[in-house]
Amino acid sequence: MTDALLQLDNQLCFALHSASHAFARAYKPRLQKLGLTYPQYLVMLVLWEGDGQTVNRIGERLFLESSTLTPLLKRLEAAGHVTRRRGVEDEREVRIHLTERGRALKAAAAEIPAQMLAASALDAGELGRLREEIAALRAALDAAGGSRSRPMGSLNQV
């Protein structure tokens, strides 16, 4: 029994890991048309939900440390999609704002979720249930590891 438990194909973590890589490969050609990488797309999704968020808030939403997020934001700024501004009340706080170009990119990205839903071979209900189960798994693992978790957004996003 121990041998079966230690087989790679029996590991849920590996199934999730390899599925994550498959997602990145499926997104890549779609995002290349927009001039974005997958992590940059995630940042843009957060900003399209609400412009002018702090770096800390974006990091919380994406489960990223600022040391990982800052280079992403700098590249998005260099591409003309965002601007970084120091807080007026607290100069330690940095807020990220969409530029006109960054706002316009939202319309160009609008077709991506439907394309990814089609690529998944799942219907919207199945996808929503799967997303909820994975979010619950993440929350349980975060709780077991002492990390804080938060609910994910819309149920039917791929």
C-alpha positions in Angstrom: 0.0 0.0 0.0 2.8 2.4 0.8 4.3 2.0 -2.7 1.0 3.0 -4.3 0.8 6.1 -2.0 4.2 7.2 -3.2 3.5 6.9 -6.9 3.6 10.2 -8.8 0.4 9.6 -10.7 -1.5 9.0 -7.4 -0.5 12.4 -6.0 -3.2 15.1 -6.0 -0.5 17.7 -5.7 1.0 16.5 -8.9 -2.4 16.5 -10.7 -2.9 20.1 -9.6 0.7 21.0 -10.5 0.5 19.5 -14.0 -3.0 21.0 -14.5 -1.5 24.4 -13.6 1.1 24.0 -16.3 -1.5 22.9 -18.8 -3.4 26.1 -18.0 -0.4 28.2 -18.6 0.3 26.5 -21.9 -3.4 27.0 -23.0 -3.4 30.7 -22.0 0.0 31.5 -23.6 -1.1 32.0 -27.2 -4.2 33.9 -26.2 -2.2 36.2 -23.9 0.7 36.7 -26.4 -1.8 38.5 -28.6 -2.3 40.9 -25.8 1.4 41.2 -25.0 0.9 39.7 -21.5 2.3 36.8 -19.6 -0.1 34.7 -17.4 1.1 36.3 -14.1 0.6 39.8 -15.7 -2.9 38.8 -16.8 -3.8 37.8 -13.3 -2.6 41.3 -12.1 -4.7 42.9 -14.8 -7.7 40.9 -13.8 -7.4 42.2 -10.2 -7.0 45.8 -11.5 -10.0 45.5 -13.9 -12.0 44.5 -10.8 -10.9 47.7 -9.0 -8.4 50.3 -10.2 -6.0 52.0 -7.8 -5.4 49.1 -5.5 -2.3 48.9 -3.3 0.5 46.6 -4.0 -0.2 44.8 -0.8 -3.9 44.2 -1.7 -2.9 42.9 -5.2 -0.4 40.5 -3.5 -3.1 39.3 -1.1 -5.6 38.6 -3.9 -3.0 36.7 -5.9 -1.2 35.0 -3.0 2.1 36.7 -4.1 4.8 38.3 -2.0 5.8 41.8 -3.0 9.2 40.6 -4.1 7.5 38.5 -6.8 4.8 41.1 -7.5 7.0 44.2 -7.9 8.9 43.0 -11.0 5.6 42.1 -12.6 4.2 45.6 -11.9 7.4 47.2 -13.2 7.0 45.3 -16.5 3.3 46.2 -16.8 4.3 49.8 -16.2 7.1 49.7 -18.8 4.5 48.3 -21.3 2.3 51.3 -20.5 -0.6 49.3 -18.9 -0.3 50.7 -15.3 1.3 53.5 -13.3 2.6 53.2 -9.8 2.0 56.1 -7.4 3.0 56.6 -3.8 0.1 57.1 -1.4 -0.8 60.7 -0.5 -1.5 59.9 3.2 1.2 57.2 3.5 4.2 57.4 1.2 5.1 53.8 2.1 1.9 52.7 0.3 2.1 52.2 -3.5 -1.1 52.2 -5.5 -1.4 50.7 -9.0 -3.5 52.5 -11.5 -4.6 51.4 -15.0 -3.6 53.6 -17.9 -5.9 54.2 -20.8 -4.0 51.4 -22.6 -4.5 49.1 -19.6 -8.2 49.8 -19.5 -8.5 49.2 -23.3 -6.8 45.8 -22.8 -9.8 44.6 -20.9 -12.0 44.6 -24.0 -9.4 42.7 -25.9 -9.2 40.1 -23.1 -13.0 39.7 -22.9 -13.1 36.6 -25.1 -10.4 34.7 -23.2 -12.7 33.2 -20.4 -15.1 31.7 -23.0 -12.2 30.3 -25.0 -10.7 28.7 -21.9 -14.1 27.3 -20.9 -14.3 25.7 -24.3 -10.8 24.4 -24.0 -11.5 22.8 -20.6 -14.2 20.5 -22.1 -16.3 21.3 -19.0 -19.6 23.1 -18.9 -19.9 26.2 -16.7 -21.6 24.3 -13.8 -18.9 21.6 -13.7 -16.2 24.2 -13.8 -17.9 26.2 -11.0 -18.1 23.1 -8.8 -14.5 22.2 -9.5 -13.3 25.7 -8.7 -15.2 25.6 -5.4 -13.7 22.2 -4.5 -10.2 23.4 -5.3 -10.8 26.7 -3.3 -12.0 24.6 -0.4 -9.0 22.4 -0.6 -6.7 25.4 -0.7 -8.5 26.9 2.4 -8.1 23.6 4.3 -4.4 23.3 3.4 -3.9 27.0 4.4 -5.6 26.4 7.7 -3.5 23.3 8.3 -0.4 25.2 7.5 -1.3 28.2 9.6 -1.8 30.4 6.5 -4.7 32.8 6.0 -7.0 32.1 3.1 -9.7 34.1 1.4 -12.6 33.1 -0.8 -12.0 33.2 -4.6 -14.0 35.4 -6.9 -16.6 34.3 -9.5 -17.4 30.6 -9.6 -17.2 30.2 -13.4 -13.8 31.7 -14.2 -11.2 29.4 -15.8 
